Amino acid sequence: MAEEKKNLFDYDEDSIKTLDWQEHIRLRPGMYIGKLGDGSSPDDGIYVLLKEVIDNCIDEHTMGYGKHVDVTIEKGVVTVRDYGRGIPLGKVVDVVSKINTGAKYDSKVFQKSVGLNGVGTKAVNALSNYFKVTAFRDGKEKTAEFEKGILIKEHKEQKTTEENGTLVTFIPDDTVFKNYHYIHEYMDNQFWNYCYLNAGLVINFNNKRYVSKNGLLDLLQRKTNEEELRYPIIHLKGEDIEVAITHENQYGEEYYSFVNGQFTTQGGTHLAAFREAYVKTIRDFFKKDYDAADIRGSICAAVSVRVQEPVFESQTKTKLGSAVVYEGGPTMKNFVGDFLSRDLELYLHKNPSVAEALKKRIEQNERERKELAGIKKLANERAKKANLHNKKLRDCRYHYNEEATGKDKEKVLEKQKETTLFITEGDSASGSITKSRNVEMQAVFSLRGKPLNSFGLTKKIVYENEEFNLLQHALNIEDDYENLRYNNIVIATDADVDGMHIRLLLMTFFLQFFPDLVKNGHVFILETPLFRVRNKQETIYCYDEAEKQAAIKKLGGKPEITRFKGLGEISPEEFARFIGPEMKKEPVMLLPETHIQQVLEYYMGKNTPDRQEFIIDNLKIELDKVEEEV
């Protein structure tokens, strides 16, 4: 008698499975490293892998062992060498391949470490095509090699003349991190942050040297433009806390927060405590109940704390959850509050010119806020009447649950990272994306013609201009940046002159009024193919002329070649490929030395001789290339 087909809903012994550690990491990588991505965002998985390895090097340095770290990335191969104590030779395999194995459970060994759960390097191992670790210790070395977390070769101990320390080499698994690429500017920021938080540490990355003597003061000097500062940077240091504070002329609030050397991009209890304590200290000093938004408007600040056994809200350690600094010690709120009320107030008393400049900045914010109040109210009413969700915005189904707590909130935050808003121009482009998008996580905002050039205008225009007002409402940033509706803002315009112009106008809008969105890696440019090359057997999409020529050569004969001039020419079925999991999007990035107002003046101001010369020189270069190809 034929065996009956097993019911999909049967629940018996066969339903229970036990996964090896590496199988579980590979099956649920998000639990260990957050989102995967392709390298176009600073929190994508390939950077988390690198960070997990370097964090161990930093912990060694913090404990007083190893003054420099060497990092190389070449053709996808990552190598990290520290000069700490080196992994004990008998535990080399266990440390990188057995969950819950490490030295950081003993707080006496690693008092204020970043990693406490013994997971980091195991995740790197499991998610790498190839992983190799070598420990150098007291004249001996031990090496182990793995593939996707599985040990393939354990070398015998042997003598060495190498200095003590650990060498890790890995190649991210390209079946997990599809079409990934490293953006060196992201790593540049990461390495500088390590050095700002660890005075005397030297990181060598692909022959570039990173070192800092003045900590967070150096950080703020690199992140700000001296000409734009209202007063010299305030730099204060205490036991287990360091802050740097200044004000610029731009809109918004800009913070860099750290815990035990970890860049907490989503803040946490320490940043919340700083923002609250800063407001209270300023009010007490000036003996005036200024509005918190006026006190913090245009602030640029960095805060770093050291915490014993920190509790983070996720394995990627981007948000601190610890309520106390150490067991039995002060709450984070009291710790940060006491430090600022004492040290910042003393600084302002000793530096009356700084105090006066700060007061003027606050009062200017106050005047501007009051001037905008009436306009903002009318704009909000107008936005409601415009019926935003029916006319301009095709929203996604996912909505951020602000009430979630604990593990549910962690899942919500991870899910939020997938939300995307495409900003398009014209009905045909909007229609193609709307029909092909993931309705759960992707929304579409449709522009009507070219937006206004907002360079040199005040924030008043954001509320008076219908297009800008509706866009900020769609993003949910009319009140503050913390409630950003979509994590990824993707500018999707045609690959022609008009499309490029619209792209520049939108970037001007974001840089002028919401620079935090750009600085924190939320704004991208969608890359769509320029050509489709196909024959009866195969279709190849090409993003430039070189790819087109390679495709023609590969297909042979006389393949059909289509040049896409506009997004509306790409069918919804095809478009689904370009905005799906393997979407090509390039981040809009600002180098630390970039001065926003100077950049906007150059590209969007009056037709300056410098810009004319730039256009002429680059036009000559392109013409020379064409002549060479001919």
Secondary structure, 3 states (H helix, E strand, C coil): CCCCCCCCCCCCHHHCCCCCHHHHHHHCCHHHHCCCCCCCCCCCHHHHHHHHHHHHHHHHHHCCCCCEEEEEEECCEEEEEECCCCCCHHHHHHHHHCCCCCCCCCCCCCCCCCCCCCCHHHHHHHCEEEEEEEEEECCEEEEEEEECCEEEEECCCEECCCCCEEEEEEEECCCCCCCCCCCHHHHHHHHHHHHHCCCCCEEEECCEEECCCCCHHHHHHHHCCHHHCCCCCEEEEECCEEEEEEECCCCCCEEEEEECCEECCCCEHHHHHHHHHHHHHHHHHHCCCCCHHHHHCCEEEEEEECCCCCCECCCCCCCECCCECCCCCCEHHHHHHHHHHHHHHHHHHHCHHHHHHHHHHHHHHHHHHHHHHHHHHHHHHHHHHCCHHHHCEECCCCCCCCCCCHHHHHHHHHHHCCCEEEEEECHHHHHHHHHHCCCCCEEEEEECCCCCCCCCCCCHHHHHCHHHHHHHHHHCCCCCHHHCCCCEEEECCCCCHHHHHHHHHHHHHHHHHCHHHHHCCCEEEECCCCEEEECCCCEEEECCHHHHHHHHHHHCCCCEEEECCCHHHCCHHHHHHHCCCCCCEEECCCCCCCCHHHHHHHHHCCCCHHHHHHHHHHHHHHHHHHHHHC
